[in-house]
Amino acid sequence: MDWTPLVLTFQLATITTIILVLVALPLAYWLVHSRSYFKPIVETLVSMPLVLPPTVLGFYFLIAFSPNHAFGQWLDEYLGLRLVFSFTGLVIASVIYSLPFMVQPIQAGLAGLSPSLREAAFVLGKSKWITLWKVEIPNIKAALLTGIVLSFAHTIGEFGVVLMIGGNIPAQTKVASIAIYDEVEALNYSAANSYSLILFVITFCILLMVYAINGGYVKRFWK
């Protein structure tokens, strides 16, 4: 069995998750506290990947990033970026596709905090960002952990988006889900089963760990 698709998959999931944490925290904070008229529009756009077929998003990414269209041509000419059929394109598409899985748990965690926490920090002269990093984030660890795990697991399982924007280039864009599809098409069910079983076991263990931590079972065990 070729291990490269699995290594590439976990590289993609790790990079995507790190970027999502950096993007989702300020975005979720804004969604919780903003009174802007644009808030419903932003919330809708963030949630769109939950309901749209992955191939729809993948198709529009393919069109947008293609050098034959204005945006893709601008990226190619001025920034030297060719995102179609590249690992960088996979990362950008994965960040957008997995965005709601990071934003929504964090948003729910921030919305559930008592307003007195922020008010007390403001009375002590703390800024909004200091309050977020020093007061609010430590109190939403469970929500943040949930967002991280869901985003990581969701990226591991991507198929339609990565196939459309990344194609099937060995050692570059051929992730595990694509490898499984290839092996099934080739009637090589043994290899497909190996890839699938590894992803199943790893995803199960990650989710089990999150539920155990959030449910307090780990603390009870060590007591």
N, C-alpha and C positions, 0 to 999 in steps of 0.2 A: 504494500500500500504506500502511495506517495503521501508523505506528511506535509508537503508544502501548502496545500489548500487549508489545512487546519491551522498551521502557523500563521498564514496570511489572514485567516478569519479572526483569530484572536488579536493579531496586530490591529486590524481594522476596528474591532470592537473596543479595544483599549484606547486607541487614539480618539475614536468617536466619543466615548464616554467622558474622557478628560475634557474635550472641547465643549461637550454638552453641559458639564458642571459649570464651566466658566460662563457660558452663554445663558443658561437657564436660571441661575440664581438672581442676577439683576432683572431678567425678564419677568420671572415669577413675582419678584418684589414689586415691580411696576404694576403688574396686573392686579395684585392684591390691594395696593394703596392708591392707584390712579383713579381720577374721576374724569379722565379724558373721554370725549365723544368717540375717539378712535379705539377705545378699549374693546368693545364687542367685535370690531373688525379684526383686531390683532388676535383675540382669543379664538375667533373662527379660523383664521389662517393657521394658527398653531395646532389646532385640533384636526385640521383637514386630513393629515396622513392617517388618522384613525379610521376614516370612513372611505377614503378614496382607494380604489384598487392600486396596488403597487406599480402595475404596469403603466397606469396613467401618469403617476409622478415620474416614473422612469422615462417615459416618452418625452415629457416636457423638459426634463433635465437633458436628455439627448439632443433635443432641438436647441435648447438654450446654450449648451456648451459646445455645440458643433461649430467648427471653423467656417462653415458655409453660411452661418447666420451672424447677425450683427454683434451680439454680445460675445459669442465664442470667437469671432474674428478679432474683436477688440482685445480680448484676453490673450490671444495668440500673438498679435502684432505688438502690443504695448507692454505686456507683462511676461510674455514668453511662456504662457500656460496653455497647455492643450489638455483639457480635462476629460474629454471623451476617451474611453478605453484606457484609463490610467488609474493608478491607486489613489492619487489626489482627488480625482473626480469621484471615486467611490467614497472617500471620506466626507466630502462636501454633501453628496447625496444622502449618505447615512445620517449625518448630523441633522439635516432637515427632516428626513423620514422618521427619525427616532425622537425628535424634539418634544412631542407631547408626552412621551413616556418619562421624560425628566422634568418637564415644566409642571405638569399637573400634580404629581405628588408633593413637590416643593410648594406649589401654590396652595394646596390644601393644608399643608403643615403650617405655613405662615398665616393663613386665614384663621386657623384654629387657635392661634396664640392669644392670650389675654392682652387687650390694649394697654393694660396697666404696665406691662413690661416696657413697651416703647415709651410710654409717658414718663416712667421713672428715669429711663436713660436720658430723655430730653431734658428733664429737670436737672439732671447732673451735668448738663452741658455737652452731651455726646451728639455728634452729627448723625444723620440718617444712615450713612454707610458704616460708621463705627458701631452704631446700634445693630445694624444687620449682622455684621461679622462677629461682634463680641457678645451680643445678647440673643438675637433671634435664631441665628444658625445653630448655636449649641443646644437650643431647645427644640429643634426639629431634626435631630439626628436620625430618628426612625424614618421620617419622610424622605430625607436626603439619601439614606441607604437604600430605600425602596426605589427611588428614582434611578440611582446608579445601577442597581441590579437589573431593573426592568429594561433600561436602555442598553446595557451590555448584552443581556439575553436576547433582546429584540434584534440587535445588530447581528448577532451570531446567526439568527434564523432568517435573515433577509434573503430573498431570492429574486423577485420581479424587478426591483429597483437596481440591484447590483448587476443583473443580467443585461438590462437595457443600457445602463450607462458604462458598465465595465466590460461587458462582453465575456469572453472565455479565453483569456490569455494566460497560459501557464506561468506561475511564479510572479505574476503581476496583478491580475484581476480575478483569477480563478479561485474563488473561495470555496468553502466546504459544501455549501448548498448547491453550487454549480457543479462541483465534482460528483455529488450524489446523483444529480440529474443526468450527467454524462454517463455514469456507470449503469444507471437503470436503462438508458437508451441503448447502451452496448450489451445489455442483458447480463452484465457482470454484477449479479445481486450480492455476491460475497463482499466485494469491495464497497458497494453501496451500503450494505448492512454495517460494515466496520465504521465507516464515516458517521452513519446515523446513530449507531450505538454510542460512540464517543461523545457526540454532541448531546445526546439524550442524557447520558450519565452526568456530564459536566453541568448542564443546565439544571438538572434535578438537584444536584448537590448545592449549587449556588442558591436556588430558590429555597431549598430546605434550610440553609443557613440563615437566610433573611427572616423566614417565618419563625425560626427558633429564637433568633435574637430579638425580634420585635415582640414575640409572645412571652419573653422573659424566661424561656425554658433553659437557656444557657446559664443564667444566673442561679436558677433553682438547682441545676445539676452540680455546679461548683460549690453550692452551699452544703 
